[in-house]
């Protein structure tokens, strides 16, 4: 029995974000862990994920609720035969060190928890990135929506992030010419080391002229992580029948919903070039979830997929890690280790 023997720490959402989130928008609290009921299990966090979608979903979180997010945890007590003690689990348990689950989806994102197997060749943290929602966003979003063909030109915005860097590597495996857009020279150097063909610094370079040099015959596929004017410029360089997968809109996440940033109108470009623009939520492929995980794991073990992580130690640093990620301070996947 766990009651009165153990406490959990968690960050609750105490103030609606105004622009970039601030540490004072969260409050660290403790609570006594209750006894398990039949069908429940108690999980203890090992790694917690830091993702851009948390900012986008913040309007769905009520003040006083635990901040949302996924984590890799170990089950330390169980009354659910499908989630036995000692197993590792990935779940949307939020910013908390311990969580009692009944094995069903329990937060606004509606992703159910599932067991993961420890593999000596793969860090458990990768299940929050390349072997989780991040990796499947890259795998399904790019392959199913962009449908890349060998020799085609692919552009990725937010290319130094967890999803973008993953997409670029898949594109290279498929024989594509990859143009990566990121925000500082260190990130661009890293993307070059991954084998990307051309890199653009959106803070310093003229994107329009750089794209003209990098893709004189136009762009076939665009994987969009940022939205805004950057995406408008890229889409104006698309070839006829080009395909765009819209994964996110980081450029607008910190904006007021009633006063969003303005970007060039794209309808004429979409119409005259007969572009296919598809937004997606990776949950669409839940019925094929293991397919993405297994393929990404195979690529990692073969050395074809390199996964960079920015790991911050200490649960108390969750807000700092979140703010750092939104400010572009991470390379690849951002994670907090408890």
N, C-alpha and C positions, 0 to 999 in steps of 0.2 A: 504494500500500500504506500502511495506516495504522499498522501495528505500530511501537511505539517512537517514534512521531512526535507522538502526541496522547494526552492523558489526559482522562478523564471524572470529573466530580464527582457524587456521589450521596449521598442520606441513607438510611442503613440503620436498620431498626427494632431497637433494642437492649434495650428494656424494655417489658413489657406495661403498657398504660395502667391507671392506678388513678384513676378519676374523670376529671376534665379532663386531657387530655394535657399533658405538660410538655416543655420543650425538651430536657431530658436524656434523654428517651425515644428520641431520635434521635441519630445520629452522622454527621457529614459526613466522607466518605472520598474518596480518589482512586484510580483504577485505570487501567492502561494499556489503550487500546482495541485490541482484537485485529484481525488481518487479516480481511477479509470472505471468507466462503465463497460458493460459487455459490448463488444464490437469496436472498442477504441484501442488506440496505441499511443504511447508517449515517445516522441522523437526529440533527440538532442542535436542541435545544429553543429555542423562541422565547417561548412562553407556557405556563405550567403551571396547571392547574386546582386549585382548593381546594374540596372538597365535603364535606357532612355524611356521605355514605355511607362515606367513608374511615374514620370512627370506627366505624361499624357493622360494617365488614368487617375490622377490625383483628384479630379473633380468628382469622381465617384466614391471617394472615401469620406466618411463623416468624421468630424472632429471628435477626438477621443478614441478613435479606432486604431488598431495596430497598422503601421505602414505596411503596404503590400510588398511582396517579393518572394522569390523562390529560394530554396536552400537544399543542399545535400545534408542529410542528417542520419544518425544511427538510431535505431529503435531500441530503447533501453527498458521498455516494459510494454507488454501487449496482452490484450484480450480479444485480438482479432487474428484468426488463423491465417488470413491472407497476408498479414504483415507481422511475421514472427520476430521475437526479440533477437537482437544481434544483426538484423538485416539493415542494409542501407536503403534509404528511400529519398526520392526527389519529390518535393511537394511545395505548393504555394502557401507556405506557413507564415510568411511575413517576416518582419524584422523582430524576431524573438529568438531567445536561446533554447527554448523548449516549447513544444506544441503538442496538444492532444488532438488527434484526428480520428475520424470514423471511417477513413478510407475513401471518402467522396470529395468532390470539389467543394471548397469552403470559403472562397473569396470571390471578388468581383470578376476575375479573369476566367473562372470556371474551368481551370485545368485540374484534373484529378491527380492525386499522388500515385506514384508507381515505384516499384522496387528496382534497384540497379545492382549490378554485380560488380564486385571489386575485381579489377584486372591489374596484375602486377606491372603491365606495360603502360597503363594509363592512370593518370592521377584522377582521384574522385572529383576534383574541382572541374575537370573538363565536362562533367555531366551538366554543369551550369552554362557551358559555352558550346564548344564544338560538338559535343555529344548530347545536347539538349535543345531547348527552344532556339537558341542562337544558331546552332549548326543546321537545324532543320529549316529555319527561315532562309538560310543561304541555299541549302540543298534544293528544297522544293520551290521556293520563291524564284530562284534563278533558273533552274532546269525546267520547271513546269510552265512558267510564265514567259520567260525570255526565249526559251527554246533555242539556245545558242548552237551555231554550226561552225565547224572548223573554218578558220580564215576570216571570220567576222570580227568587227570592232566592237568592243564592250567598254562602256564607261561606268565607273562606280563612284558615287559621291559618298562622303563619310567613309572613305576606303581604309582608313587606319583603325576603324572600330572593329568590334568583334565580328559582326555580320559582313561588313564590307571587305575586310581582309580575307575572310573565308570565301566569299563569292569570287574574288579575284583569282584565288588559287584554283578554284573549280574551273573558271574560265580558261586559265592557262592549260589545265589538263585537257580541256576540250579543244585546244588548238586555236584559241582566240587571241587577238591583239587587245591588250588590256591597258586602258587609260585610267589612272587612279587620281582622285582629287582628295587632298587633305590639307591641314592647316599649319604645319610647320616643317622645317627642313629635316629634323630628326625623324619625323614620321615618314616623310618622303624617302629618306635614305633606307628606312626599314622596308618600305614597300618595294623599292628597287631590289633589295636583297631577296625578296620573295619571287623575283623574276618578272614583275610587272613591267610593261614596255615603255610607258610614258607616265610621268607624274606632274601634277599641277598643284601649285600652292594657291588656294583660293583667296588667301589674305594678301598676297603680293603680286600674283600674276594676273594678266588680263585673260580671263577664261575663254572669251570668244576667240581671240587671236591664237591662243595656245591650242584650242581645239581645231582650228583651221590648219595649223601646222601638224598636229598629231594625227588628225583624221581627215586628210584632204578628200577622201572618197566618201566621207560621211560616217555616221554611227548606226550600227544595226541594233544594239541592245543597250539599254540604260537601266541600271539597278539604282533606284533612288532611295537614299536614306535621309535626305535633308530637306527637300522641297525648296520653296522660295525662288529667288531670281536665278540662283545657280542652276536649278533644274530647268527653268524657262530657257536659259541660254543653251543648255545641253540639248534639250528637245528640239530647238530650232536647227540643230545640226544633224538631226536624224534622217536616215534614208527612208525611202518609201517602204511601207510595210514594217517599219521598225517596231520593236517591242519594248515596252517599259514596265518594269515591276516596281511598284511603289511600296516599299517596306516601312518607311517612316517619314517624319517631317520635323527633324530636330531643329530646324531654323525657326519653327513657330512654337515649340513646346513651352517656352518661357514667356510667351506673349499673352495678353489679355484676349479672351475669346471674342470680345466685342470690338477689338481693334487689331486685327491680324496684319502682319506685314504684307505689303502689296508686291505683286510680281507681274511680269508681262503676260498679257492674255495669250493663251496657247491654243484656243479652239481653231484658228485658221491653220496653224501648223499641223494639228492633229488631223483635221479634215483633208487638207490638200496632200499630205503625205500618207494618209490612211494608216495612221499609227494605232497600235493597240496599247492602251494604258490600263493596267490592272492593279488596283490596290489589293492587299491581302493581309489576312491574319493567319498565322501558321497553324492555328488550331484546325483549320480546314482539312489538314492532312493527319489528324489524330489517328485515323484508321490505318495509316501507313507509317506511323511514328517510328517503329523499330527499323524500318527500311532505311530511313535517313541516318539513324544512329549507327547501324551496322556498316553502312557504306562509309560514313565519315571515320569510324573507328578503323576500318580497313585502310583508308588512305593515310591515317596517322601512323599506323604500324608499318606501312610501306615507305614512310618518309615523304610522301607526296603532299601532305597537308601539315603545315607548321602552325601551331597555336600559341600565340603570345598572350600572357595573362599579366594583368596588373593586380597583384595581391596585396591587400592592406591587412595588417595584423590588428586584432582587437575589435570585439563587438561594439565597443563604445565609439568606434570610428565610422560607423555606418553613415551618419549624416555627412561627414567630411568626404567620404569616398563617393557618395552620391553627387555632391556638389562638384567635386573634382571631375567626375565623369561628364557632367553636363557642361563643364567649362573646357572639355577636350583634353583633360590631363592624363587620360589613360591611353595605353597601347593595347589593342586587342580587347579581351574580355576583362571587365573590372569585377573583382571579387574581394569579399572580406572573409578572413579566416578567424574563427572564434578562438 
